[in-house]
Amino acid sequence: MSDASLFLHIALSLSFVGLVGLGIGRALDAWVRLAPTGADDEGALAD
């Protein structure tokens, strides 16, 4: 495998990982925004 091919593969892999990270970040942001508010939620951790 030549150096150019190796660097291209690494660059594309990092780009893919970056795009996946953005997608996960957006999904988590939307999930948090849609979460119900209030301290008396049944799913909330309590002492």
Chimera marker file (.cmm) of the C-alpha trace (Angstrom):
<marker_set name="trace">
<marker id="1" x="0.000" y="0.000" z="0.000" r="1" g="1" b="0" radius="0.5"/>
<marker id="2" x="1.530" y="3.290" z="-1.036" r="1" g="1" b="0" radius="0.5"/>
<marker id="3" x="1.837" y="6.246" z="1.307" r="1" g="1" b="0" radius="0.5"/>
<marker id="4" x="-0.743" y="8.291" z="-0.624" r="1" g="1" b="0" radius="0.5"/>
<marker id="5" x="-3.270" y="5.472" z="-0.448" r="1" g="1" b="0" radius="0.5"/>
<marker id="6" x="-2.636" y="5.019" z="3.256" r="1" g="1" b="0" radius="0.5"/>
<marker id="7" x="-3.049" y="8.731" z="4.001" r="1" g="1" b="0" radius="0.5"/>
<marker id="8" x="-6.236" y="8.856" z="1.911" r="1" g="1" b="0" radius="0.5"/>
<marker id="9" x="-7.638" y="5.891" z="3.821" r="1" g="1" b="0" radius="0.5"/>
<marker id="10" x="-6.797" y="7.514" z="7.176" r="1" g="1" b="0" radius="0.5"/>
<marker id="11" x="-8.309" y="10.850" z="6.091" r="1" g="1" b="0" radius="0.5"/>
<marker id="12" x="-11.532" y="9.215" z="4.922" r="1" g="1" b="0" radius="0.5"/>
<marker id="13" x="-11.763" y="7.148" z="8.096" r="1" g="1" b="0" radius="0.5"/>
<marker id="14" x="-11.339" y="10.226" z="10.286" r="1" g="1" b="0" radius="0.5"/>
<marker id="15" x="-13.940" y="12.101" z="8.234" r="1" g="1" b="0" radius="0.5"/>
<marker id="16" x="-16.385" y="9.233" z="8.660" r="1" g="1" b="0" radius="0.5"/>
<marker id="17" x="-15.807" y="9.102" z="12.417" r="1" g="1" b="0" radius="0.5"/>
<marker id="18" x="-16.285" y="12.873" z="12.611" r="1" g="1" b="0" radius="0.5"/>
<marker id="19" x="-19.588" y="12.716" z="10.745" r="1" g="1" b="0" radius="0.5"/>
<marker id="20" x="-20.812" y="9.873" z="12.940" r="1" g="1" b="0" radius="0.5"/>
<marker id="21" x="-19.876" y="11.920" z="16.008" r="1" g="1" b="0" radius="0.5"/>
<marker id="22" x="-21.865" y="14.889" z="14.718" r="1" g="1" b="0" radius="0.5"/>
<marker id="23" x="-24.865" y="12.657" z="14.088" r="1" g="1" b="0" radius="0.5"/>
<marker id="24" x="-24.707" y="11.185" z="17.577" r="1" g="1" b="0" radius="0.5"/>
<marker id="25" x="-24.333" y="14.668" z="19.058" r="1" g="1" b="0" radius="0.5"/>
<marker id="26" x="-27.389" y="15.934" z="17.204" r="1" g="1" b="0" radius="0.5"/>
<marker id="27" x="-29.424" y="12.885" z="18.213" r="1" g="1" b="0" radius="0.5"/>
<marker id="28" x="-28.497" y="13.310" z="21.878" r="1" g="1" b="0" radius="0.5"/>
<marker id="29" x="-29.258" y="17.031" z="21.714" r="1" g="1" b="0" radius="0.5"/>
<marker id="30" x="-32.717" y="16.338" z="20.269" r="1" g="1" b="0" radius="0.5"/>
<marker id="31" x="-33.339" y="13.627" z="22.868" r="1" g="1" b="0" radius="0.5"/>
<marker id="32" x="-32.429" y="15.946" z="25.751" r="1" g="1" b="0" radius="0.5"/>
<marker id="33" x="-34.604" y="18.745" z="24.348" r="1" g="1" b="0" radius="0.5"/>
<marker id="34" x="-37.594" y="16.395" z="24.127" r="1" g="1" b="0" radius="0.5"/>
<marker id="35" x="-37.092" y="14.992" z="27.623" r="1" g="1" b="0" radius="0.5"/>
<marker id="36" x="-39.775" y="15.947" z="30.137" r="1" g="1" b="0" radius="0.5"/>
<marker id="37" x="-38.810" y="18.547" z="32.699" r="1" g="1" b="0" radius="0.5"/>
<marker id="38" x="-39.438" y="18.408" z="36.430" r="1" g="1" b="0" radius="0.5"/>
<marker id="39" x="-37.799" y="16.927" z="39.487" r="1" g="1" b="0" radius="0.5"/>
<marker id="40" x="-40.576" y="14.413" z="40.204" r="1" g="1" b="0" radius="0.5"/>
<marker id="41" x="-40.034" y="12.251" z="37.118" r="1" g="1" b="0" radius="0.5"/>
<marker id="42" x="-40.325" y="8.530" z="37.757" r="1" g="1" b="0" radius="0.5"/>
<marker id="43" x="-37.093" y="7.901" z="35.862" r="1" g="1" b="0" radius="0.5"/>
<marker id="44" x="-35.081" y="10.459" z="37.823" r="1" g="1" b="0" radius="0.5"/>
<marker id="45" x="-32.558" y="9.267" z="40.372" r="1" g="1" b="0" radius="0.5"/>
<marker id="46" x="-33.523" y="10.161" z="43.919" r="1" g="1" b="0" radius="0.5"/>
<marker id="47" x="-31.940" y="9.645" z="47.316" r="1" g="1" b="0" radius="0.5"/>
<link id1="1" id2="2" r="1" g="1" b="0" radius="0.2"/>
<link id1="2" id2="3" r="1" g="1" b="0" radius="0.2"/>
<link id1="3" id2="4" r="1" g="1" b="0" radius="0.2"/>
<link id1="4" id2="5" r="1" g="1" b="0" radius="0.2"/>
<link id1="5" id2="6" r="1" g="1" b="0" radius="0.2"/>
<link id1="6" id2="7" r="1" g="1" b="0" radius="0.2"/>
<link id1="7" id2="8" r="1" g="1" b="0" radius="0.2"/>
<link id1="8" id2="9" r="1" g="1" b="0" radius="0.2"/>
<link id1="9" id2="10" r="1" g="1" b="0" radius="0.2"/>
<link id1="10" id2="11" r="1" g="1" b="0" radius="0.2"/>
<link id1="11" id2="12" r="1" g="1" b="0" radius="0.2"/>
<link id1="12" id2="13" r="1" g="1" b="0" radius="0.2"/>
<link id1="13" id2="14" r="1" g="1" b="0" radius="0.2"/>
<link id1="14" id2="15" r="1" g="1" b="0" radius="0.2"/>
<link id1="15" id2="16" r="1" g="1" b="0" radius="0.2"/>
<link id1="16" id2="17" r="1" g="1" b="0" radius="0.2"/>
<link id1="17" id2="18" r="1" g="1" b="0" radius="0.2"/>
<link id1="18" id2="19" r="1" g="1" b="0" radius="0.2"/>
<link id1="19" id2="20" r="1" g="1" b="0" radius="0.2"/>
<link id1="20" id2="21" r="1" g="1" b="0" radius="0.2"/>
<link id1="21" id2="22" r="1" g="1" b="0" radius="0.2"/>
<link id1="22" id2="23" r="1" g="1" b="0" radius="0.2"/>
<link id1="23" id2="24" r="1" g="1" b="0" radius="0.2"/>
<link id1="24" id2="25" r="1" g="1" b="0" radius="0.2"/>
<link id1="25" id2="26" r="1" g="1" b="0" radius="0.2"/>
<link id1="26" id2="27" r="1" g="1" b="0" radius="0.2"/>
<link id1="27" id2="28" r="1" g="1" b="0" radius="0.2"/>
<link id1="28" id2="29" r="1" g="1" b="0" radius="0.2"/>
<link id1="29" id2="30" r="1" g="1" b="0" radius="0.2"/>
<link id1="30" id2="31" r="1" g="1" b="0" radius="0.2"/>
<link id1="31" id2="32" r="1" g="1" b="0" radius="0.2"/>
<link id1="32" id2="33" r="1" g="1" b="0" radius="0.2"/>
<link id1="33" id2="34" r="1" g="1" b="0" radius="0.2"/>
<link id1="34" id2="35" r="1" g="1" b="0" radius="0.2"/>
<link id1="35" id2="36" r="1" g="1" b="0" radius="0.2"/>
<link id1="36" id2="37" r="1" g="1" b="0" radius="0.2"/>
<link id1="37" id2="38" r="1" g="1" b="0" radius="0.2"/>
<link id1="38" id2="39" r="1" g="1" b="0" radius="0.2"/>
<link id1="39" id2="40" r="1" g="1" b="0" radius="0.2"/>
<link id1="40" id2="41" r="1" g="1" b="0" radius="0.2"/>
<link id1="41" id2="42" r="1" g="1" b="0" radius="0.2"/>
<link id1="42" id2="43" r="1" g="1" b="0" radius="0.2"/>
<link id1="43" id2="44" r="1" g="1" b="0" radius="0.2"/>
<link id1="44" id2="45" r="1" g="1" b="0" radius="0.2"/>
<link id1="45" id2="46" r="1" g="1" b="0" radius="0.2"/>
<link id1="46" id2="47" r="1" g="1" b="0" radius="0.2"/>
</marker_set>
